[in-house]
Structure formats: C-alpha cells, structure tokens
Amino acid sequence: MDPREIPGVREVLAKNFLFAPYSEDSDFLELLGRARLVEAAKRQAVAGPDLGLVISGSVAVLNGGAVVNLIGAGGLFRAATVFGAARPTEIQARQPSRLLLLSPGLLLELFEAYPDFLAAYLRFLADRIEFLSERIKTLTA
C-alpha cells in the first residue's frame, strides 16, 4: 500500500506533528506503507494494540464503556499503550472512519531508521504525562 495514494492521507500526514517532517520522504512513506488501513463503521470497535492515526471520521477512547476522549482526523490513539499495556485502550468509531494502524514492530522499524521520529514520539509521550499529571493535580486539589 502506498499511503500517498489513499485519499486524505497526504493532508493528514502533512498536518500531524509526528508525521509532518516525513510526509514527502519516499523511504519513510515506503515503510509506512506497511501500516494497516481500516475502514471502521459507526460504533465499530477497533481491536488490537496498534498506534492509530485517524485519516477521516472520528473515534472515541473508552474506559469501562465511558467516553474519555474524542479524536478526529489527524489525531493519534494508543500512543501510550502500543508497547505492552496490560490491556489495549478501547477505541470505537463515532462515525464511519478511515484509520491507519501502525503495529509495534513497524513503529520500532521507523524509530530505528528515523531517530528524530523516535525523539518526537518520546516528546509527545512526555507532554501527555505532564498534561495528565496536571489534570490529576487539578482534580485532587
């Protein structure tokens, strides 16, 4: 699969903080072509541990059936759990959605080939940890 040939992918990659620096890199896109493209129907669960990039539509992140986050086109899901959380994050399409799913193995290959991609991913995780820590402080104050 060539991600450049999938409607909407080029635009989403170019606008996503993690993928934008590589949106025109042929070698990166060749590796990314091994990601799985999923067409999810409304209310369809998105199984597996893979990192997801919403190409179109939107998904809900669920915890015990309750919606804890909504993610639209260009957003990522499972970034913090892709490498072995006790249970993968529950994801459900909120409307018909096109999703690009990157396996843990594919991510490791991208990290090895593109150290700056790894650094951006780690910065994203650190920012999420900081955001969630502040949220916990606010809720417990």
Sequence and secondary structure as in RCSB ss.txt:
>XXXX:A:sequence
MDPREIPGVREVLAKNFLFAPYSEDSDFLELLGRARLVEAAKRQAVAGPDLGLVISGSVAVLNGGAVVNLIGAGG
LFRAATVFGAARPTEIQARQPSRLLLLSPGLLLELFEAYPDFLAAYLRFLADRIEFLSERIKTLTA
>XXXX:A:secstr
  GGGSTTHHHHHHHSTTTGGGTT HHHHHHHTTSEEEEE TT B  SS EEEEEESEEEEEETTEEEEEEETT 
EESTTTTTT SS  EEEESSSEEEEEE HHHHHHHHHH HHHHHHHHHHHHHHHHHHHHHHHHHH 
